[in-house]
Amino acid sequence: MAATRTAHTVWNGGLFEGSGNTTLDSSGLGTYAVTWKARTEQAEGKTSPEELIAAAHSACFSMAFSNMLAQAGHTPEEVHTKADVTFKPGTGITGSHLTVNARIPGISEEEFQKIAGEAKVGCPVSGALASIDITLDATLAAS
C-alpha cells in the first residue's frame, strides 16, 4: 500500500532577502522557518531544504539498516546515523555523507560493513538521491 506524506511552504519576498515557513502537514509536528541565509551561511534557528533532506536520509538509513540487520538475525541495541547534505550555490545539492555508529551484539565487523553498505544503497531516500554522491562511514561500537 502506498503512503503519501505532505508538507507545504509559504515563501514571502525574493530569494536572498525573503523568508518562508515550511509546515509538516501529515504529522502536524510543526512549522519551521526557512531562509536563503540558513541555506548558505549560519542556520540561526532556521532550517533549509538540505537539513530536511538530511533528516529524511538519516532516518531512512537507520530504518533500512535495522531491517536488514533483523533479516540477517541481528537486533541492534542502537543505530545512530548522521547525514551531512552539502549544497553548493550555483550547483545544487552535491552529496550526502552518512555516518553511522551502531551497537549490535554478535555481529562481525565484516558482516556489519556489508549490511551497512547494502542499507546505504537500499534505503528509499538514497534511491531518490541517486543523482548525487552518497558516502558512508560505519563504525561498529562495542556492545
KALIN-V678589 format. One record per residue. N is the residue number from 1. RES is the residue in one small letter. OMEGA is omega in whole degrees, 0 to 359 (* if undefined). BURIAL is b if it has 16 or more other C-alpha atoms within 10 Angstrom, else e. D_CENTER is the distance of its C-alpha to the mean C-alpha in Angstrom with 2 decimals. Layout:
n=(N;N)
res=(RES;RES)
omega=(OMEGA;OMEGA)
burial=(BURIAL;BURIAL)
d_center=(D_CENTER;D_CENTER)
This chain:
n=(1;2;3;4;5;6;7;8;9;10;11;12;13;14;15;16;17;18;19;20;21;22;23;24;25;26;27;28;29;30;31;32;33;34;35;36;37;38;39;40;41;42;43;44;45;46;47;48;49;50;51;52;53;54;55;56;57;58;59;60;61;62;63;64;65;66;67;68;69;70;71;72;73;74;75;76;77;78;79;80;81;82;83;84;85;86;87;88;89;90;91;92;93;94;95;96;97;98;99;100;101;102;103;104;105;106;107;108;109;110;111;112;113;114;115;116;117;118;119;120;121;122;123;124;125;126;127;128;129;130;131;132;133;134;135;136;137;138;139;140;141;142;143)
res=(m;a;a;t;r;t;a;h;t;v;w;n;g;g;l;f;e;g;s;g;n;t;t;l;d;s;s;g;l;g;t;y;a;v;t;w;k;a;r;t;e;q;a;e;g;k;t;s;p;e;e;l;i;a;a;a;h;s;a;c;f;s;m;a;f;s;n;m;l;a;q;a;g;h;t;p;e;e;v;h;t;k;a;d;v;t;f;k;p;g;t;g;i;t;g;s;h;l;t;v;n;a;r;i;p;g;i;s;e;e;e;f;q;k;i;a;g;e;a;k;v;g;c;p;v;s;g;a;l;a;s;i;d;i;t;l;d;a;t;l;a;a;s)
omega=(179;176;177;176;188;171;176;179;171;182;178;177;179;184;189;181;183;178;180;177;177;182;175;187;186;183;185;185;177;177;187;180;178;177;174;181;178;181;189;181;179;183;179;175;179;182;180;175;181;177;179;176;178;178;179;183;180;179;181;179;181;180;180;180;179;179;180;176;179;178;178;177;181;176;180;172;179;172;180;183;174;174;175;180;184;177;179;179;181;180;182;179;186;181;173;179;179;174;181;175;186;172;183;181;171;179;177;177;182;180;177;181;180;182;177;178;178;179;178;181;187;179;181;178;174;177;179;181;187;181;179;178;177;181;185;166;182;181;176;180;177;180;*)
burial=(e;e;e;e;e;e;e;e;e;e;e;e;e;e;e;e;e;e;b;b;b;b;b;b;e;e;e;e;e;e;e;e;b;b;b;b;b;b;b;e;e;e;e;e;e;b;b;b;b;b;b;e;b;b;b;b;b;b;b;b;b;b;e;b;b;b;b;b;b;e;e;e;e;b;b;b;e;e;b;e;b;b;b;b;b;b;b;e;e;e;e;e;b;e;b;b;b;b;b;b;e;b;b;b;e;e;b;e;e;e;e;b;b;e;b;b;b;e;b;b;b;b;b;b;b;b;e;e;b;e;e;b;e;b;e;b;e;b;b;b;e;e;e)
d_center=(23.15;20.70;18.74;18.01;15.98;17.11;16.42;18.84;19.50;22.98;23.62;26.93;28.54;27.80;24.60;25.47;27.35;25.91;23.31;21.64;20.15;17.25;17.96;15.97;18.94;18.21;17.39;19.57;17.44;18.33;18.76;17.08;18.92;17.69;19.76;20.10;20.83;17.57;15.89;18.22;19.75;19.32;17.24;20.35;18.97;17.37;13.90;12.89;11.24;9.03;8.05;7.48;5.38;3.30;3.99;3.90;2.07;3.28;5.71;6.58;7.21;9.08;10.98;11.91;12.97;14.96;16.60;17.59;18.95;20.96;22.33;23.51;25.18;22.99;21.72;19.20;20.28;16.86;13.47;11.67;8.29;7.16;4.98;7.67;7.81;11.58;13.86;17.53;20.03;22.23;19.98;16.60;13.07;14.02;11.22;7.91;8.99;7.80;10.31;11.39;14.60;16.22;19.68;21.11;24.90;26.95;24.58;25.63;23.64;24.20;22.96;19.88;18.96;19.90;17.78;14.67;15.34;15.96;12.72;10.86;13.13;13.50;10.14;10.76;7.62;8.74;12.05;11.36;10.27;13.34;15.17;13.28;13.46;10.81;12.05;11.96;14.01;14.84;17.42;19.54;20.92;24.43;24.91)
